[in-house]
Amino acid sequence: MRYIHNRVTDPTFNLAAEEWLMTRTGDEIFMLWRNQPAVIVGRNQNTLSEIDEDFTRSRGIPVVRRMSGGGAVFHDLGNINFTFIQNGSPEGGLDFQRFTAPIQRALLSMGVHAEFSGRNDLLIEGRKFSGNAQHFHRNRVLHHGTLLFASDMTDLSGALRVDPEKYRDKAVKSVRSRVTNISSHLPEPMEVTAFITALMAFVSGSADQAGMALSNEETLAIEQLAEERYRTWDWNFGSSPAYNFSRRTRTPGGLLDVHLYVKKGVITEVRLYGDYFGVRDVGPLEALVRGSRHDRAALAERLADVALDDYLHGVTLPVFIDCLF
């Protein structure tokens, strides 16, 4: 077993690291890592329906899709991520308890009793602190999980809050749970870095953690994969399942009722209803929106030279784009 303490906090790099280590090496691996504030969505989810798009955009919180299924989670530096990569046939199917058991034993050694619950969660006193997911590739299985240690619960709830009436799709939905931080249950206070050291020592069976970093060659290869996949709009948003979007907004020009159908991240159908006024029919405006990515920057570029007031009197471009999200 190879033990890695990955100190990079870029979520795009870290998710690329998991994929690269799983698909480009034959090592069995245990890795600990943290992300700067980010929302990580499951492979089969509609990204926009899982996040508060205004919240994440205004705070500069990146949204990144991982290669495993399951629900969306918020990461920050108060959250520790653990990854197991092992060889073996996937014929036995998903087995979350096998990989969470070492984490439970490590916590017990620190005076914290955790229990496995439901499909893939770890709880302390009935409150969730760890969600887990798995992904199979040929004869390899990747199991990763979160460990809320001292996460900012305000950001956690805000980033994952979305109006369920806006989206209609068949994508996997996240299930919200009451959560807690591990640090609140430790017998003695501990810093997050000390907890990581203790956890790695328990799982690896060694207090000597020298040589647990990624090599320079590995880092360069992972960086390339991050650039090609995990930093692209196509992966993080365009890979979402098809969905219907609707929103009713009271604008300075009147009520605007927007209906979109989005496939592979691209708006394929659009209808604009409401009690607004305009000197031109909205058909040409709808035609301009059709074919755009469901993305603020793409829509702003496409509509930059449009005399929007002719179609929706009193509605500015920023207000109109807000109505589409």
Secondary structure as GFF3:
##gff-version 3
##sequence-region A 1 325
A	DSSP	beta_strand	2	6	.	.	.	ID=ss1
A	DSSP	alpha_helix	11	24	.	.	.	ID=ss2
A	DSSP	beta_strand	29	33	.	.	.	ID=ss3
A	DSSP	beta_strand	38	41	.	.	.	ID=ss4
A	DSSP	alpha_helix	47	50	.	.	.	ID=ss5
A	DSSP	alpha_helix	53	58	.	.	.	ID=ss6
A	DSSP	beta_strand	63	65	.	.	.	ID=ss7
A	DSSP	beta_strand	73	75	.	.	.	ID=ss8
A	DSSP	beta_strand	79	87	.	.	.	ID=ss9
A	DSSP	three_ten_helix	90	92	.	.	.	ID=ss10
A	DSSP	alpha_helix	96	109	.	.	.	ID=ss11
A	DSSP	beta_strand	115	117	.	.	.	ID=ss12
A	DSSP	beta_strand	121	124	.	.	.	ID=ss13
A	DSSP	beta_strand	127	137	.	.	.	ID=ss14
A	DSSP	beta_strand	140	148	.	.	.	ID=ss15
A	DSSP	alpha_helix	153	159	.	.	.	ID=ss16
A	DSSP	beta_strand	167	169	.	.	.	ID=ss17
A	DSSP	three_ten_helix	182	185	.	.	.	ID=ss18
A	DSSP	alpha_helix	192	204	.	.	.	ID=ss19
A	DSSP	alpha_helix	216	225	.	.	.	ID=ss20
A	DSSP	pi_helix	226	230	.	.	.	ID=ss21
A	DSSP	alpha_helix	233	233	.	.	.	ID=ss22
A	DSSP	pi_helix	234	238	.	.	.	ID=ss23
A	DSSP	beta_strand	243	251	.	.	.	ID=ss24
A	DSSP	beta_strand	254	263	.	.	.	ID=ss25
A	DSSP	beta_strand	266	274	.	.	.	ID=ss26
A	DSSP	alpha_helix	283	289	.	.	.	ID=ss27
A	DSSP	alpha_helix	296	302	.	.	.	ID=ss28
A	DSSP	alpha_helix	308	311	.	.	.	ID=ss29
A	DSSP	alpha_helix	317	323	.	.	.	ID=ss30
###
